[in-house]
Amino acid sequence: MKKTVTAALGAAIVLLTAPAARALVAQPDLFGLDFRFSNPGARANAMGGAFIGLADDATAAYTNPAGLTILTRSEISMEYKQGTYTTVITDFSGTKPEYDSSHGGMSFVSFAYPQDRATITIFRHNLINTESDFRWSEPSQSYHSDNHVELSGLTYGIGLGFKLSDNLSLGLTVNSTQLEYLSSSIGYEDDPTSWGPIPHPQDIQNINRTNGSDTDEHFTVSLLWNVIDELNLGLVYRQGPEYTFTYSSWEWNSDDGIFEVRQPLDHDLKVPDVYGIGLSYTLPFGLTISADADLVKYSQLYSDLLWENRVTVGSPSTEVTLYYPSNALYMDDEWEYHVGMEYVFEVAEMPVALRGGYYFRPAAYFKVDPNESGANDFLTHDWSRDDDNIYSAGLGFVVGENVQIDLAGMFGDFTTEGIFSLVYRLQ
């Protein structure tokens, strides 16, 4: 027995004094992350985001840079977006509370310069902008935590579209994205009988915090092929950046009446990669139909999770915190689908476009592997979420020869967005 205790204490000391691990720590704030990927531009979003196979304006710098070769004049484009987003949190209470957040701002700016067979672009894009406040409850343990999560990523990129032939173009962008990540979790002990010799101040049992700013370089490669007549096929791969932040933890020691500081860890966050395919077809009377399918690699988010566990060792007993890997929680990769249409006609010699679309955003939530350690607490609950069915509509018109104005609205079960875009074509 003595050897067992000594070994356990030795293992704890090694883990607590070893170089910081590089993984996500499984805490409630992790479940508040909600990645929402949407193409820039009111035109694309009014068509349900189905733009990979069309990609014929300056917003193609993000969606499918191969489409930049369609441009015949230099363009400056910008987008303003305002939205309200609902995050669903599933916890141990058996309920699925919903939390709303709203934010907006200038979300995309680009300049595209076509020359011969190539088009060069520079752009700025809000890759991620999400925020949520939520409560995580564990009634069986008389415990709850109040959590706040902010995640924002600003991308600067330079891209190239190159026409290999009259029917085939390739695209590449090299991007640098700075991610700001802040999450805080304050855990409260709801049962006074378990407070120990010295009560928790304000009932606080623990405080966990992840924060920081990190920058990573990543890339996008794409293809646009004019298959026959007005039928286009687009392919794209968008690499997701990866970041490292500092995870800190404070635990209340009721014997000594202090908050004990745990060793900070390197907390890795991988933005999922995206693979996309799109088709577009333009009919002779001004109607364009487009459809996209995007595979989002959510499985990358939960790889190499670390679990935090309090263990009592030694005599007299001492509590230590252990971090150990577990694959009990995982996410499946998900397919997102987009379909849209655009009908162009003239009013008093001014081109006007009516647009509509649909965007199916499946619920991305963690699953439980019963064969992995740490899974028992999760098996008795339903962690599923509802999908988001988003419908869109919009209007666009060209003023003179140089200015294009587009408006879009997107209305879903958990997403509401209003988007304004302006394109100015240089002489």
C-alpha positions in Angstrom: 0.0 0.0 0.0 2.8 2.4 0.9 4.4 1.7 -2.5 1.2 2.4 -4.2 0.7 5.7 -2.5 4.3 6.7 -3.1 4.0 5.8 -6.8 0.8 7.8 -7.1 2.3 10.8 -5.3 5.4 10.5 -7.5 3.3 10.4 -10.7 1.4 13.5 -9.5 4.6 15.4 -8.9 5.9 14.5 -12.3 2.7 15.6 -14.0 2.5 18.8 -12.1 6.2 19.8 -12.6 6.6 18.5 -16.2 6.7 20.9 -19.1 3.3 22.2 -20.0 1.1 19.8 -22.0 -0.2 20.8 -25.4 -3.9 19.9 -25.6 -7.4 21.1 -24.9 -8.5 20.8 -21.3 -12.0 19.4 -20.9 -13.8 22.1 -19.0 -17.3 23.5 -19.4 -16.1 26.6 -21.3 -15.0 24.2 -24.1 -18.6 23.3 -24.8 -19.4 26.9 -25.3 -17.3 27.1 -28.5 -19.5 27.5 -31.5 -17.7 27.7 -34.9 -19.8 29.5 -37.5 -18.2 29.7 -41.0 -20.0 31.9 -43.6 -18.8 33.2 -46.9 -18.3 36.9 -47.1 -20.5 39.2 -49.2 -24.2 39.9 -49.2 -24.6 38.4 -52.6 -23.1 35.0 -51.6 -25.1 34.9 -48.4 -28.4 35.9 -50.0 -27.8 32.7 -52.2 -27.5 30.6 -49.1 -23.7 30.8 -49.1 -23.6 28.7 -52.3 -20.7 30.4 -54.0 -17.8 28.0 -54.6 -18.9 27.2 -58.1 -19.8 30.7 -58.9 -17.1 32.8 -57.3 -17.2 35.7 -59.8 -16.6 38.7 -57.6 -13.9 40.0 -55.3 -15.3 38.0 -52.3 -13.9 34.9 -54.1 -10.6 35.8 -52.3 -12.0 33.8 -49.4 -14.6 31.5 -50.9 -12.7 30.3 -54.0 -9.7 32.4 -55.1 -9.6 30.6 -58.5 -12.7 32.5 -59.4 -10.8 35.8 -59.3 -9.7 35.2 -62.9 -13.3 35.9 -63.9 -12.8 39.6 -63.0 -12.0 42.0 -65.9 -11.6 45.2 -63.9 -10.0 46.0 -60.5 -12.5 45.9 -57.7 -12.7 47.2 -54.1 -15.3 45.4 -52.0 -16.5 45.6 -48.4 -19.1 44.0 -46.2 -20.9 45.0 -43.0 -22.6 42.3 -41.0 -24.9 42.4 -38.0 -26.2 39.2 -36.4 -27.8 37.5 -33.5 -26.7 34.0 -32.7 -28.0 31.3 -30.3 -25.8 28.8 -28.6 -27.3 25.7 -27.1 -25.5 24.2 -24.1 -26.1 20.7 -22.9 -25.0 19.9 -19.4 -25.6 17.4 -16.6 -28.9 19.0 -15.6 -30.7 17.2 -18.5 -31.9 20.5 -20.0 -30.7 22.3 -23.1 -30.7 26.1 -22.3 -30.2 28.5 -25.1 -28.1 31.7 -24.9 -28.2 34.6 -27.4 -25.4 37.0 -28.4 -25.2 39.8 -30.9 -22.3 41.4 -32.6 -21.6 43.2 -35.9 -19.0 45.3 -37.8 -17.0 45.5 -41.0 -16.4 41.8 -41.7 -14.7 41.8 -45.1 -12.6 44.2 -47.2 -10.7 43.3 -50.3 -9.0 44.7 -53.4 -8.6 42.6 -56.6 -6.3 43.5 -59.5 -6.6 41.5 -62.7 -3.7 41.4 -65.2 -3.6 39.1 -68.2 -4.1 35.5 -67.0 -3.7 36.3 -63.3 -5.5 38.2 -60.7 -3.9 39.3 -57.4 -5.9 40.1 -54.3 -5.4 41.4 -50.8 -8.1 41.1 -48.2 -9.2 41.4 -44.5 -11.7 39.0 -43.2 -13.3 38.2 -39.8 -12.8 34.4 -39.8 -14.5 33.9 -36.4 -16.5 36.1 -34.1 -18.4 34.3 -31.4 -19.3 35.1 -27.8 -21.5 33.3 -25.3 -22.4 33.4 -21.6 -23.9 30.3 -20.1 -24.4 28.2 -17.0 -23.2 24.6 -16.7 -25.0 22.6 -14.0 -24.2 19.3 -12.3 -27.1 18.7 -9.9 -25.8 15.3 -8.8 -22.7 17.0 -7.4 -24.5 20.1 -6.2 -22.3 22.1 -8.4 -22.7 24.7 -11.2 -20.4 27.1 -13.1 -20.9 30.4 -14.8 -19.0 30.6 -18.0 -18.0 33.3 -20.5 -16.4 32.5 -23.9 -15.1 35.0 -26.5 -13.4 33.9 -29.7 -12.5 36.3 -32.5 -10.1 35.8 -35.4 -9.1 38.5 -37.8 -7.5 37.3 -41.1 -5.2 39.2 -43.5 -4.5 37.5 -46.7 -2.9 37.8 -50.1 -4.1 35.6 -53.0 -3.6 34.7 -56.6 -6.0 33.4 -59.2 -4.3 32.0 -62.3 -6.0 30.9 -65.5 -4.3 27.7 -66.8 -6.6 27.7 -69.9 -9.8 29.3 -71.0 -11.8 26.8 -69.0 -9.6 26.0 -65.9 -8.3 28.3 -63.2 -6.4 27.6 -60.0 -6.4 29.7 -56.8 -4.2 30.2 -53.8 -4.3 32.4 -50.7 -1.8 32.7 -47.9 -3.4 34.0 -44.7 -2.3 35.2 -41.3 -5.0 35.0 -38.6 -4.7 36.5 -35.2 -7.0 34.8 -32.7 -8.2 36.4 -29.5 -9.4 33.8 -27.0 -10.9 34.4 -23.6 -12.8 31.9 -21.5 -13.6 32.0 -17.8 -15.4 29.5 -15.7 -16.3 30.1 -12.0 -17.5 27.0 -10.2 -19.8 27.2 -7.3 -20.4 24.6 -4.5 -24.2 24.4 -3.9 -24.1 22.0 -0.9 -22.9 23.7 2.3 -22.3 20.3 4.0 -19.4 19.6 1.6 -17.6 22.8 2.2 -15.0 21.3 4.6 -13.4 23.0 7.6 -13.2 26.5 6.0 -16.2 27.5 3.8 -15.7 28.6 0.2 -15.7 32.4 -0.1 -18.9 33.3 -1.9 -19.4 29.6 -2.4 -16.7 29.6 -5.1 -15.0 26.2 -5.5 -12.8 26.8 -8.4 -11.8 29.3 -11.1 -10.6 28.3 -14.6 -9.4 30.7 -17.2 -8.0 30.5 -20.7 -6.8 33.7 -22.4 -4.4 35.1 -24.8 -3.7 36.1 -28.4 -1.9 34.0 -30.9 -1.2 34.2 -34.7 -0.9 31.4 -37.2 -0.3 31.2 -40.9 -2.6 29.0 -43.1 -3.6 28.7 -46.7 -6.4 28.0 -49.1 -6.1 26.2 -52.5 -8.9 26.0 -55.0 -10.0 25.2 -58.6 -12.7 26.6 -60.9 -13.5 24.6 -64.0 -15.9 25.7 -66.7 -17.1 22.2 -67.6 -19.5 23.0 -70.4 -21.2 26.1 -71.6 -22.5 27.9 -68.4 -21.8 25.0 -66.0 -19.0 25.6 -63.5 -17.4 23.2 -60.9 -15.5 24.6 -58.0 -13.3 22.8 -55.4 -11.6 24.3 -52.4 -9.6 23.4 -49.3 -9.3 25.9 -46.5 -6.8 25.0 -43.8 -7.8 26.0 -40.3 -5.2 27.8 -38.1 -4.0 26.4 -34.8 -3.3 28.3 -31.7 -1.8 27.9 -28.2 -3.1 29.8 -25.2 -2.5 29.6 -21.4 -4.9 27.6 -19.3 -4.9 28.5 -15.6 -6.8 26.9 -12.7 -7.4 27.9 -9.0 -9.0 25.4 -6.6 -10.3 26.2 -3.1 -8.4 24.4 -0.3 -10.9 24.2 2.5 -8.2 22.9 5.0 -5.9 25.9 4.5 -8.5 28.4 3.5 -6.7 29.5 0.3 -7.1 29.2 -3.5 -4.4 26.9 -4.7 -2.9 27.7 -8.1 -2.4 24.8 -10.4 0.4 24.7 -12.9 -0.6 26.6 -16.1 -0.9 24.5 -19.2 -0.5 25.2 -22.9 -4.1 25.0 -24.2 -4.2 24.2 -27.9 -7.1 25.1 -30.1 -7.4 23.9 -33.7 -9.8 25.6 -36.0 -11.4 22.9 -38.2 -10.3 22.5 -41.8 -12.9 22.8 -44.5 -13.2 20.9 -47.8 -15.8 22.3 -50.3 -17.3 21.5 -53.7 -19.7 23.7 -55.6 -21.7 23.7 -58.9 -23.3 26.7 -60.6 -25.3 26.9 -63.8 -26.6 30.0 -65.6 -29.7 29.7 -67.8 -30.1 31.9 -70.9 -32.9 34.1 -69.4 -30.8 35.4 -66.5 -31.3 32.7 -63.8 -28.3 31.3 -62.0 -28.6 28.2 -59.8 -25.8 27.2 -57.4 -25.2 24.5 -54.8 -22.3 23.8 -52.4 -21.3 21.1 -50.0 -18.7 21.7 -47.3 -17.1 19.1 -45.1 -16.1 20.7 -41.8 -13.4 18.7 -39.9 -14.9 19.1 -36.4 -13.0 15.9 -35.3 -9.9 18.0 -35.2 -11.3 20.2 -32.4 -11.5 17.4 -29.7 -8.4 15.4 -30.6 -6.0 15.0 -27.6 -8.3 16.2 -24.9 -6.9 16.5 -21.4 -9.1 15.7 -18.4 -8.6 17.5 -15.1 -9.1 15.2 -12.1 -8.7 15.8 -8.3 -7.0 12.8 -6.6 -6.3 12.2 -2.9 -2.9 10.7 -2.1 -0.5 10.3 0.8 -1.0 10.2 4.6 -2.1 12.6 5.8 -4.2 12.8 2.7 -3.3 15.5 0.1 -5.4 16.5 -2.9 -3.5 16.9 -6.2 -4.7 17.8 -9.7 -3.8 15.3 -12.5 -4.2 16.0 -16.2 -4.5 12.9 -18.3 -5.4 12.2 -22.0 -8.7 10.7 -22.9 -10.6 10.1 -26.1 -14.0 9.7 -24.3 -15.3 12.8 -26.0 -15.1 13.3 -29.8 -16.8 15.0 -32.6 -17.8 13.7 -36.0 -17.0 15.7 -39.2 -20.1 17.3 -40.6 -21.4 18.2 -44.1 -22.9 21.6 -44.5 -25.1 22.2 -47.6 -26.0 25.4 -49.5 -28.3 26.0 -52.4 -29.2 29.3 -54.0 -30.5 31.2 -57.0 -30.1 34.6 -58.6 -32.4 36.2 -61.2 -31.1 39.3 -63.0 -33.3 41.7 -64.9 -33.3 45.4 -65.8 -35.4 48.2 -64.4 -35.0 51.5 -66.3 -31.7 50.1 -67.8 -30.4 49.4 -64.3 -29.4 45.7 -63.6 -31.3 44.3 -60.6 -30.8 40.9 -59.0 -33.3 39.0 -56.8 -31.7 36.2 -54.7 -32.8 33.5 -52.4 -31.2 30.4 -50.8 -31.1 27.8 -48.1 -28.2 26.8 -45.8 -28.3 23.6 -43.8 -25.9 23.8 -40.8 -25.9 20.5 -38.9 -25.5 20.5 -35.2 -21.9 19.9 -34.2 -21.7 18.4 -30.7 -19.5 15.9 -28.9 -20.2 12.2 -28.8 -19.1 9.7 -26.1 -17.0 6.6 -26.6 -18.0 4.2 -23.8 -14.7 2.3 -24.1 -12.6 5.2 -23.1 -11.7 6.4 -19.6 -13.8 9.2 -18.3 -16.9 8.3 -20.3 -19.1 7.0 -17.5 -20.4 10.5 -16.4 -21.5 11.3 -20.0 -23.2 8.1 -21.0 -26.5 8.7 -19.2 -27.3 12.0 -20.9 -28.5 13.1 -24.3 -25.9 15.5 -25.7 -27.5 15.9 -29.1 -28.5 19.3 -30.5 -30.9 20.5 -33.2 -29.7 21.4 -36.7 -29.9 25.0 -37.9 -32.0 25.5 -41.1 -31.2 28.9 -42.4 -33.2 30.6 -45.2 -31.9 33.7 -47.0 -33.0 36.4 -49.4 -31.5 39.4 -50.9 -31.4 42.2 -53.5 -28.7 43.6 -55.6 -28.4 46.4 -58.1 -25.7 48.3 -60.1 -25.6 52.1 -60.0 -23.9 53.5 -63.2 -21.0 51.3 -64.4 -18.9 51.2 -61.2 -21.0 50.7 -58.1 -22.8 47.5 -57.0 -24.8 47.4 -53.8 -26.1 44.1 -52.3 -28.3 43.4 -49.3 -29.0 40.1 -47.7 -30.9 38.6 -44.7 -30.4 35.2 -43.2 -33.0 33.7 -40.9 -32.6 30.4 -39.1 -33.4 28.5 -36.0 -30.2 29.8 -34.2 -28.9 32.4 -36.7 -30.2 35.8 -37.8 -28.0 38.1 -39.9 -28.3 41.3 -41.9 -25.6 42.0 -44.4 -24.7 45.0 -46.6 -22.0 44.8 -49.3 -20.6 47.5 -51.6 -18.4 46.8 -54.7 -16.6 49.6 -56.5 -15.1 48.8 -59.9 -12.2 50.9 -61.0 -11.8 52.2 -64.5 
